Amino acid sequence: MDSDKKDDIKCFQCVYFAITWEPKTPRACKLFGFKTAQMPSAVVFKSSGAPCEGFKRKEKTNNDYYI
């Protein structure tokens, strides 16, 4: 895969991203079922050597604000 694809993955914009509110593991991936202190896409890339294949962009609504 192209390294640009890895850079396009922003977990905050993924339907599977979740906030756990646990201080040691504040981020989670609902698709792969893990919690982490890092961004889940970084953990997937570090573990597999490939960009996250499960990324699915949230649908925007008029009330959404993405950075």
N, C-alpha and C positions, 0 to 999 in steps of 0.2 A: 504494500500500500504506500501511497504517497505520504511523506511526512507532513504536508500541508493539511491532510485530512485530520491528523492528530491535533493540529493547532485549531481546527474548526470546532472541535468538541468542547463545549462549555457546559459542564454539569449543571449549573444553575438553570440552564434552558432545557434540560432533559426531563421527560415525564417520570423517569425512574429515580431521580435525585430526591433525597429527603434530608431534613434537618433532624438530628436525634435529640439535641439539647443536652447531651452527655458531654461534660467538659473534655474528657480524654478522646472521645470519638464523636465529634459533632456532625459528621457528614456520613451519609449512607447511600448505597445503591440498592434499590428495591428489586431490580432485575436479578442481580447476582447475589443478593442477600448478605452483604457485609457492611460493617461500620468502619470508619477510618478517620484519622486526623487530617489526612491529605485529601485532595480532590480524588473522587473515585476513578476518574478517567486516568489519572496519573498512576494509581495503584494497578489498574488493569494493564497499562502500557509497560510498567516496570515488571509485572509478573509474567506477561505473555510476550512482550516485545512487539506487540501489534496494537494499533489504536482500538479503542472500544467499539465493538461491532453492534452493541446494543443501544447506542445513542438514538433517541427518538425525540425530536424537537417538540416542545409544548406548542400548542396552537395559541396564537396571540388573540387577545380580545381587546376591546377598546380601553379597558382598564389596566392592561398590562404595561409594565415599564421595565425594559431590559437595558442593562448597562453594556 
